[in-house]
Amino acid sequence: MNKWKIAFLLLAGAVLISFATLLYFITADVEQATEQPPLPIEGNILTVETTAKEFEAIAKQYLSEAMNQSPVPVELTVDDKIYLYSTLTVFNIDLPIQMDFIPVVNNGNITLSQEAVHVGKVNIPPKTVLKMIDDAVNFPNWITVKPNDEEIYVDLSRINIASGSRVRAKEIDLANDKIELEVVIPNQTK
């Protein structure tokens, strides 16, 4: 064998090993962040009923304020499900991502259970997409991405709203366009 054939085989082997290593790290299980217990909320309760579009506008406002430092844009749409849209760059190729979630109220907070993932025309497991999104996006502390469980946990009790008030979810019924929230206004101490 001549030296060019050996050099080619070494280079091809290095490329294959690099690609296999990258593929392993992308698809490997991740150590998930654990969700913190909800903060105790006491005070006067104001019940608010809203529609999916109004809830979407509120959620977009809080997400945009909390993620102004994020390198990857995340777009949210609330319709019959909750949809997250983003773009990831892999090997200098921009891949559009759409994730479909079913919201579930859990102790006043929201668990978004992933129902489907669309990554361009590529078939990538949902766990891998959530892991890539979690690595690429600097989510606020009240959002916990759990790739192994294929869900996102939204801790509403940790969102700061005016005057120390807190919010918690009571019901999310997107099929009937009804979302019920409770705003807890803290008692004034004298």
Secondary structure, DSSP 8 states (H G I E B T S, - for coil): --HHHHHHHHHHHHHHHHHHHHHHHHHS--------------SEEEEEEE-HHHHHHHHHHHHHHHTTT-SS-EEEEESSSEEEEEEEEETTEEEEEEEEEEEEEETTEEEEEEEEEEETTB---HHHHHHHHHHHS---TTEEEEGGGTEEEE-GGG---GGG-EEEEEEEEGGGTEEEEEEEE-----
